[in-house]
Amino acid sequence: MEEIKIGDIVQLKSGSPKMTVQRFIGQGNDHIGVKAIDEYYKMKGYKEGDVICQWFETNQLKDGVFAKASLAIVQ
C-alpha cells in the first residue's frame, strides 16, 4: 500500500470530495504557530500523524483532519 505524502490527492474511503494533503499533525513543529495549532487539534482528540487536508467546496476553501487509515490516494 502506498504511503500518503504531502501534496497527494486523497478521498475518504467512505467517499468525499477530492482533497489535497496539506501536512501531518506533529510535522513542522519548528514553527510556533504550527505547534500551537497542533496542540489545539490534540486537545480536540486528534493525534500525531493525523492528516490535515484541504479542498474546495463551492469556491470556498475548506480543511479538515483525518486519520490516515480513513484515506485512500486518488490515482
N, C-alpha and C positions, 0 to 999 in steps of 0.2 A: 504494500500500500504506500502511495506517495505521501511524503511529509508535507504538511501545509506550511507555506512560506509567506512572508510579507509580499504583497503585490498580487498574490494568487486571487483568482475569481472563484468564489465558493457559493454554495447554497446549503440551506438546512437539508438534511436527509429527508425530512418530512415535507419539504417543499417551501420555497421562499423566493423573493427576488434574488437576482444575482448580486453578490456583494463582493467588495474588494477588502482583502485583509490589510488592515492599517498597521497593527502591531499586536504584540502579546503582552498581557499583564506581567510585570516583573522584568520586562526587557526595556532597556533605555532608562534605567533609574538613575543615571548620572545627571539628569536634568531635574531640578527641584519641582517644577510644575508637573512633570510626568509622574514623578514619585508620589506627589500629593494626590493626583488623580487615581493612581493605582491603589493607594491606601483607602480612598473613598470606595472604589469598586470592591475591595476586600471586605470593608465594613458592610457592604450590601450582600455578601455571601459568595462573591466570585473568588477565584484563586489564581495563584501563579500559573502562567501558561495558557489561561483562557484567552480567547481570540477576540480582538476588537475589530469590528468590520464597519464599513461604510457603504451606503447605496443611495440611489436617488429614487424618490417617490413623488410623482407629480412635480418634477423640477425642484424638489426640496431635499437637501442633503440630510440623511438620517444616519444614525450609528447605533450599534448595539454590541453586547458582549455575549459570547457563546462558548460553550465547551468544545474543544477540538473534536471530540467523539461525535458531536451532533452535526458536523460539517462534512461536505463532500466537495472535492475540487471539480469545477466545471471544465470539461475538456473542450 
